[in-house]
Amino acid sequence: MSDQLDLFCNATRIAEGRLSAPPSLPVGSPATPTLVILPFPMKARIGNIRDVATKLIATKSVPHAESYRALVTEGLIVHLRSKRVAAELHAAEVHRFWQAVDIEIVRRLDSGRRPGGGAA
């Protein structure tokens, strides 16, 4: 708590001109802090997950489902690139999305088997 208070007090003093700001570090120096972009997690895009699950359940053949899956995967990667998400995060985010889709498909198929419907 004391450290946070010191930071706040120093920021106030800098803003008031009573304390000079520390010099900026050159870009790329080892001490330069890095920024990691944390995207809105793909696994939390419930509307998109439900839409994809619905379409996959409705596919008539395995090749059609595989084609649709490839199309959606490419769309997800294009979206992540457009948001400038680091390339090393793409595979993990897409994997989490497909895990969520698989869970949604199982949930939907399982709810039809329960006696009295899926209102459990």
C-alpha positions as CSV (number, residue, x, y, z in Angstrom):
1,M,0.0,0.0,0.0
2,S,2.9,2.3,0.8
3,D,4.4,1.8,-2.6
4,Q,1.1,2.7,-4.3
5,L,0.8,5.8,-2.2
6,D,4.4,6.8,-3.1
7,L,3.7,6.3,-6.8
8,F,0.5,8.4,-6.5
9,C,2.3,11.2,-4.6
10,N,5.2,11.3,-7.1
11,A,2.7,11.4,-10.0
12,T,0.9,14.3,-8.3
13,R,4.2,16.1,-7.8
14,I,5.2,15.6,-11.4
15,A,1.9,16.9,-12.6
16,E,2.3,20.0,-10.3
17,G,5.8,20.6,-11.6
18,R,7.4,20.0,-8.1
19,L,9.2,16.9,-9.3
20,S,10.7,16.2,-12.7
21,A,9.7,13.0,-14.5
22,P,12.3,10.3,-15.0
23,P,13.9,10.3,-18.4
24,S,12.4,8.1,-21.0
25,L,14.1,4.9,-21.8
26,P,15.1,4.4,-25.5
27,V,12.8,2.0,-27.3
28,G,14.1,-1.5,-27.5
29,S,16.3,-1.2,-24.4
30,P,16.2,-4.2,-22.1
31,A,14.5,-2.1,-19.3
32,T,11.7,-0.9,-21.7
33,P,8.4,-2.4,-20.5
34,T,6.6,-4.5,-23.0
35,L,2.9,-4.4,-23.7
36,V,1.0,-7.7,-24.2
37,I,-2.4,-7.4,-25.9
38,L,-4.9,-9.6,-24.2
39,P,-7.8,-10.1,-26.7
40,F,-11.3,-10.6,-25.7
41,P,-11.1,-14.3,-25.3
42,M,-12.4,-16.3,-28.2
43,K,-13.9,-18.8,-25.8
44,A,-16.1,-16.1,-24.3
45,R,-17.7,-15.1,-27.6
46,I,-20.9,-17.0,-26.8
47,G,-23.0,-15.8,-29.7
48,N,-20.4,-16.8,-32.2
49,I,-19.8,-20.1,-30.5
50,R,-23.5,-21.0,-30.5
51,D,-23.9,-19.9,-34.1
52,V,-21.0,-22.1,-35.2
53,A,-22.2,-25.1,-33.1
54,T,-25.7,-24.8,-34.7
55,K,-24.2,-24.8,-38.2
56,L,-21.9,-27.7,-37.5
57,I,-24.8,-29.8,-36.1
58,A,-26.8,-29.1,-39.2
59,T,-24.0,-30.1,-41.6
60,K,-24.9,-33.1,-43.8
61,S,-21.5,-34.7,-44.2
62,V,-18.0,-34.9,-42.6
63,P,-16.3,-33.1,-45.6
64,H,-18.9,-30.3,-45.3
65,A,-18.2,-29.9,-41.5
66,E,-14.4,-30.0,-42.1
67,S,-14.7,-27.3,-44.8
68,Y,-16.9,-25.1,-42.5
69,R,-14.4,-25.6,-39.7
70,A,-11.5,-24.5,-41.9
71,L,-13.4,-21.5,-43.1
72,V,-14.3,-20.4,-39.5
73,T,-10.7,-21.0,-38.3
74,E,-9.3,-18.8,-41.1
75,G,-11.9,-16.1,-40.2
76,L,-10.7,-16.2,-36.6
77,I,-7.1,-15.9,-37.5
78,V,-7.8,-13.0,-39.9
79,H,-9.8,-11.3,-37.0
80,L,-6.9,-11.8,-34.6
81,R,-4.4,-10.4,-37.1
82,S,-6.6,-7.4,-37.7
83,K,-6.6,-6.7,-34.0
84,R,-2.8,-7.0,-34.0
85,V,-2.8,-9.9,-31.6
86,A,0.7,-11.5,-31.3
87,A,1.0,-14.4,-33.7
88,E,2.1,-16.8,-30.9
89,L,-1.3,-16.3,-29.3
90,H,-3.4,-17.3,-32.4
91,A,-3.2,-21.0,-32.1
92,A,-4.1,-21.0,-28.4
93,E,-7.1,-18.6,-28.9
94,V,-8.4,-20.6,-31.8
95,H,-8.0,-23.9,-29.9
96,R,-9.9,-22.4,-26.9
97,F,-12.7,-21.3,-29.3
98,W,-13.1,-24.8,-30.8
99,Q,-13.1,-26.3,-27.3
100,A,-16.0,-24.0,-26.4
101,V,-17.8,-25.0,-29.7
102,D,-17.3,-28.7,-28.9
103,I,-18.7,-28.2,-25.4
104,E,-21.7,-26.3,-26.8
105,I,-22.3,-29.1,-29.3
106,V,-22.2,-31.8,-26.6
107,R,-24.5,-29.7,-24.4
108,R,-27.0,-29.4,-27.2
109,L,-26.9,-33.0,-28.1
110,D,-27.0,-34.1,-24.5
111,S,-30.0,-31.9,-23.6
112,G,-32.1,-33.8,-26.2
113,R,-31.5,-37.1,-24.4
114,R,-32.6,-36.1,-20.9
115,P,-36.0,-37.1,-19.8
116,G,-38.3,-34.1,-19.8
117,G,-36.1,-32.0,-22.0
118,G,-32.9,-30.2,-21.2
119,A,-34.3,-28.0,-18.4
120,A,-32.2,-29.7,-15.7
